[in-house]
């Protein structure tokens, strides 16, 4: 089997356990891989401010691909290395077309360190290192025109719907966007549907491929771990793709399945790859 030289892993539902933390077993395996010379890439839909969960693997010096590939973040220097924001004019057009096609959508804009949304937007903060007060301090709410006018460096355009099925909503949105932007989701069925829209050509896979190429690493030497549709392209790119047992059914049908995030499935598979 080809030796692994780069490991790319999603966070929520993958490297993070159901409580939102990296287990000791997973952390130890990632640190062992890094010590052996493997490049570690964390590829997540999370914004920059929700990365406190990475403290257990900070010594692995991971490359952080945030907001579904729109930003590469230097964890130790606390700075954005590269960013691929959405143009405000494009967001305005997409929002108009989506709202006309799918009544009931609510919109928000993710900037990494600041969050802007319409007043009725509700959500949760999955990073236990941040309090509701922390999030409130960087959240700006208002009518959509004001939210968009005040935006800066938007890395993700978000659209939520209380009643829609997540997979069906992405399919409808894909038809509406017609290639003008990338759209995906990372929500399990039964939860509020949430569209995650990125600039054209931006995805976890594209950013990981660039990082690998810069280091002389081929797709065959890349192992990737994921659980939801926003991981699909990353798994297709990697020569060694793995889906969590708790992953989306469409992914489990296509890729090798490993243990769940509750079982430290990533760490167990990483150790098998290092043998």
N, C-alpha and C positions, 0 to 999 in steps of 0.2 A: 504494500500500500504506500502511496505517496506520503512523505513526511509532511506534517502540518507546520506551516511557517507563520500563519496568521489566523487568529481566532476572533471572529466577530459575533457578538452576542447581544441580543435584545435584552431589555431590563424587565419591564412588567410582564408577569406571566412566564418568564423565562429564567433569567439569572436571579431575579427577586422572588422570594418565597411568598406565600399568600399574605403574610403580614407586611410585605413591602421591604424586606431586608434581605441582604445576601447572607446565606447560611455559612457557618464556619467551613463546612465541607466544600462548598462552591468557592469560597474565598481562597482556601488553601490550594485548591486545584488550579485556579487562575494564577495565583502567585507562583506556584511550581512551574506552570507553563512559561510565564514571563522570565523566571530565573533560568530556564533552559534556552532562552533566546527567541521564543515565540512572541510575535507582535500581538498585543491585545487591543481590540477595538470594541468599544461599547457603542452600539448603534440603537438609538432610542427615539421614540416620538416625543419624549419629555423635553421641556424647555431647559435653559441653562440653570434656572433658579431651583430646579427640582433634582439636583444631582448630589445632594448630601448623602444619599444612600451608597455612593461609591467609596466612602471612606475606608471600608474593609479591604479594598483592592487598590488603594491609592499607590502603594509601593510597586504595583505592577506597571505604573506609569502608562495607563491606558490612553489611547487616542479616543476622544469622545466625539461621536457623530450624533448630533442632537437635532431635534425637530425634524425627524425623518430625512435627514441628509442635508438640510438647509444650512447647517452650521457645523464647523469643526472647532472644538473647544479644547484649549490647553488647561487641564485640570489644575496643575500645580501653579501656573502663572496667572490663573483666573482671567484668561483673555480669549476672545474669539479669534481664531486663526484665519478662517475663511467663512464667508456668509453669502448666501444666494437668496436675497429677499424677493418678494413679489412686488411688482410695480403697482402703485396705487390705482392707476387707471385700469389695469387689468382686474384688480379686486373689485372695483366699482362695476365693471361690465359683468363679471361672473356673479356677483351678488344680485344684480338686477335680473339676470337670466334665471338663476336658481330660484329666487323668490317667486318669479312668475310661474315657474314650472312646478314648484313644490311649496304650496302654501303652508304656513306654520313654522317655517325655519327661523331660527334665531342665529345671529352672526356674532363672531368675536375675532379678534386679531391677536396673535401671539408674536411678541417681539423678543422673547427670550428672558429679559429681565423685567419687562412691563407687559401687562395684559389689559386689553381693551375690549369691552363688550357692550351689547345692548342691555338695558336695565333688568330685563327678565331672566338674564342668563344665570344659571346655577351650576355648580360643579363641586368637586372635592379636591383636596390637596393630598396627593398620594405620598409626598415626601414627609416623613415623620420629623425631619429636622426643621421643618417650617410650621409655624403656627398660623391659624386663621388670620391673626392680626398681621403677620408678616405678609401674607398674600393680599390682604385688604390694602396694605400700604402701597402696593405696586399695581393695583387694579383701578382702571379708569372706566366708568360707565356713562353712557349717554345715548341719545338717539343715534341711529346708524350713520347719518351724514356727518355728525360731529365726531363720532368714533373714527371714521375713516379719515376725515380731514386732519385729525390730530395724530395720526399714526406715523411711526418712524421705523424703517427697517423691519417690515413684517416678514417673518420666516414661515408662518402658517396662518392661513385663513380658515377659520372653523365655522361649521354650520351644524346646529343641533336641532333635532326634532323629537318631540316627546313620544310620538306614537309609531313612527316608521320602523320597519325592520332594517337593521344596519346594512346587511348585504344588498337588499333591494334598493335602499337609498343610494348606496354607492353606484349601483347599476344605472339608476335614473340620473344621478349627477354626472356620471361619465358621458352619457348621451348629450346632456346639456352643455357640458364644458367642451366637448368635441375636440380634445387634444390641446386646448389652450392652456391647460395646467394639469398637474398630476393630482389625482384624488384617490384616497384610500380610507381605511378605518382600522381601529384596533379595539373595537367594542364587542363583547360577547353578546350573543342573541339574548334578549330579555332585558337588556339595559338600554338606556336612552341612546338613540342613534346619533353618531357624531362623525361628520365628514371632516377629513383632514386634507386641506388643499395646499399644495406647494407649487413653486414656480415651475415652468416647463422644464422637463429633463432632470428635475431634482428628485432623488430618492436615496434611501440608504444604500442601495446597490451601486449606484453611480459614484457616490462619494467613497465607498469602500474600495471599489475598483480603482479609483484614482490613487488612493492611499497605498494600495498594494502595488500598483504599477510603479509608483515613485520609489518603492523599496525593492524592485526587481522580483516581486512575488507574483506567481501565476494563479489564475483561478483554481487550478487543480490543487494548489497548496493551501487553500483557504477552507477553514471549517466555519460554518455559520449555524447559529442557534436562534430559533424564533418560535412564535406561537400564533401570530395573527396576520391578517391580510397585508398589513403594512410591512411585513417581513418577506412577502412572497418573492419579490425581485431579488432580494439579498440571497435567499435560499436557492433561487434559480442560478445565480451567478457562481455560488460556491461549489467547488468540487466535492466538498464533504458537507452536505446540508443535513440538519437534524431538527425535527419538530418535537415539541414537548407533548407528553401524553395528554396534557390539559389543553392542547392547542385547538385551533379552529378546524372543523371537520374537513374543509377543502384542502388544508395543508397536510393533514394527517393521511389523506388519500394519496398524496403525491410524493412524500419524502419519508425517509426512515424516521421512525418514532422512538424516542428515548423516554426515560422516566419523567415524571411530572416535576413542576417547580417546587412542590411540597416535598419531593423526595431528593432534592439536590441533583436532579437529572443532568444538568450541565456539567457539574463537577465530576460526576461518575464517568461521563463520556469523554471529557477532557483527559482524564487519567488513562482511559483506554487508548486515546490517540497518542499519548506520550510514550507508550510502551514500545 
